[in-house]
């Protein structure tokens, strides 16, 4: 099977090289799936990870500052440089997890690029609820506020983030994006609504919580439910609450610059089976 005419744009923050083996195993499958792969790494990411990516021809650079905005935009530009007609953005640790637990679903999502110039990929209810409670609960509130502002009824998960976009829509996203750090989640949630007249939306189970992949020994020792509860600290609740506030504020700021309500087309679950 030929790769899909889609380039992967992904970002990675992995200071301990926890995902090195996952990465090494995934490289042949990524090449078989995507027309190109561009992974940008945060400055603290382990040189061992960077070396693996560079040796495989997948490394798209590292920005000077350890902030998300330049990192994300660099990934999109790197994917566009290969000339593929479509770009799929998703955090690289999520991409590795998705490829491992639901490869057919991921391939089905990439197939959507043939029919839809813009696809927002969200998590199913179960996939979202698999995350630890501070993230799940705060994102639920932020997501509802953003969906209401966009005039969208029902569930709309904009905070993965995972976007499948035509090359022209991806270039427009990069041109309009100004966010510096965590505000990019809210900014991109607002901007994707303006990139095409019609926005397709699909939810995937393969976007369940990927963070445990970095801590397999600890997860095996404690069991996943107990390990998840260990993440529910007051500090984590405070962090996620602050981040949700940042996201909603950035969303409102971007909406002021680029208003409008999308025509949302919900794709049926069978679309990605």
N, C-alpha and C positions, 0 to 999 in steps of 0.2 A: 504494500500500500504506500502511495506517495504521501509525503507530509501535506498537511492542510496548508492552504495559501495564507497562513496567519503567522505572524511573528510574536513570540512571547516577550513581553517587557516585564521585568520583575526586579524587585529590590530585596536585599538581604542584609540583616544585621545578625552576625553570629561571632561574637568575640571569642568563644571557647571552642569553635570548630565542632560543635555538637552534631552538626548535620553533614559532616564530611562524608561518612560512609553512604548515607542516603543520597547525597549528591553524586558520588561516583557511580552508584548503581543506576541512577536515573538518567545519566547523560545519554546513553544510546537510545533510550525510550523518548527522551525529549527531542532528539534529532529526528527520530522517526515520525514524531507527531507534528512538529512545528517547522515552518520554512526557515525560521531563524530564531535564535534565542539571544536576548540581551539582558544580562544580569548586572545591575549596579550594586556595589557593596558600600556599606557605611564605613567611615574611617576606622572605627574600632574592630571591624571584622577581622578575624584571624588571617594572617598571611597564608596559612595552610589552605584555607578556603579559596582565597584569591588565586593562589597558584593553580589549584585544580580547575577553577573556572578559566583562567588565562590559558592554561595548557590545552583546554578543550575548545578554545576560541569562543567562549561564551561571555567573557568579562567585558562589560561596557563602560567601566570606569568607576572612580570613587571621587565624590565631591570633596572639596577642602573642608567644609564645615559639616559637623555631625548633626544635620537637621534633615527632616524628611522632604521638604519641598524640592530642593535641588536634586536630591537623590531620585525622587519619583520622576521628575521631568527628564532627567538624564536617561533613565531607563526607556521612556517612551521615545526619545530621540534616537537612542541606540537601536531600538527595534525598527523605527522608520528608515534608518540608514540602509537597511538591507533591501528595501524596495518591495516588501510584501504588501499586498493590497489591503490587509487587515492587521490589526494589532490586538493582542489580548494582554491586558494588564492584570496581574495578580501578584501578591507578595510571594517571594520564592519559597518560603517555608510552607505556605499553603499549597503552592503548585506541587511540591514534592509529596506532600501528604495526599493530595487529591489524586495524583498519579498512582499512588500506592493503593489507596482504599477504594477508588471508584474510577478506574481508567476509562471504562466505556462511557461513563457519564461525561467525563472531560472531553473525550473525542466527540460526543454528541453536541456538546456546547460549541466546540470549534466548527462543527458542521453548520451551525446557525449563521455563520458569517456569509454563507452563500445567499441567504434570503433576507437578512436584516443588517442594515448598515450600522446599527447601534443596539447592543444588547447589554443590559445591566444584569449581572448574575448575583443573586442573593442566596442566603442560606434558608433551608427549610426551617420550620419551627423547631424540629428536633435537633438539627445541626446547630442552630443558634443556642438552644438551651443546653448543649453539651459543654459550652464554655463555663468558666467559673462565674459565680453569681454577680460579683461586682461589675464585670464587663457586660454580662447579659442584661442585667436590670437597668443599668445606666444607658446602654445602647437602645434598649426598648423604648425608653422615654424620649431620647433624642430622635430616634427614627420616626416615632409617631408625630412629633412636632414638625419634622421636615416634610413628612408625607402630607400632613394637613395643609402646610403652606403651599405645597405643589398641587393641591386639590385632588389628591389620590386617595380613594377609599380603599380600605382593606390593607393587608400587609404589604410593606415595601421596605426591603432591607438594602440600604444604600451604603452600609458601612463595612463591607468585607475588606477593601473594595476589590471588585472584579468587574472589568469592563471589556467587552468585545466591540471594537470600533473599526470602521473603515479608516484607511490611512488619512483621508481628508478630515474626518472627525477627530482623530487622534492629534493631528497637527493643530487643529483649532483648540483642543483642550490645552495643549502645551502653551499656545499663544495667550490664552486667557488666564491661565493659572498664575497666581502671584504668591500663594501661601508659602510660608517659610518652614513651619514645623508641623505639629499635630493639627493645626488648623486646616491642613490640606484635606483631611477627611471630610470636614464640613464643606469646604470650598468645592471639592470634586463632586460631592453629592448634589450641589446646586448646579454646577457647570454641565454635568452630563445631561441634565434636562433641556439644555439649550443646544446640544450638538447636532441634533437631527429632528425633523418634524415629528417623527414617530419613534418612541423608545420601546423596544421589546424588553420584557422582563421574565426571567426564569429563576426558579429556586433549585438549589442542588444540595444533596446530602453529603457530597464529598468535601464540602466546606465546613465540616464539623471542626472541633477544636484541635488545632495542629500543635499547640505548645507542648503537650505531653511527649511528642516525638523527640524533644530535646532532652528529656529527663526519664528515659526508659527504665533505668535501674531503680530510681526512686519510686516511679510509678509501680513497678513490679513489687517492690518491697512493701509499699503501703496499700496498694490497690488503688485504682483510679478514683473511686468515690472519696476515699479518705484523702488522697493527694489533692484532689480538687478542693476539698474543704480547707486544706492548709493554705490555700491562696486567698481565703476570705478574711483577710486581716483588716484592721482599721486603716492602716496605711494604704492598702490596695483600694479600699472603698473610697478613700479621699482622693487618690490618684485618678480613679475612673470617673468620679463625680466631677472633678475639675476638668478632665478631658472632655466629658460630655458637654460641659458648659462652653468649652473652647470650640467644639464642633458646631454647636448650634449658633454661636456668635459668628463664626466664620461662614456658615451657611447663609445667614441673614445678610452678611456683608456682600457675599458674592451674588445673592439674589437681587440686591439693590442695583448692582452693576448689570446683571444679565437676567431680567425678569422673564416671565412667561411660564405657562403651564404645559407640560408635555402631554401628548396623546400617548397613553400607555397601553401597550398590547401585552396581555398576560399569556404566556405560552403554557400549554398544558404539561403536566409532569411527564407524560409519555414522550414528549419532544426530546427529552434527554435520557431516555432509556437505551 
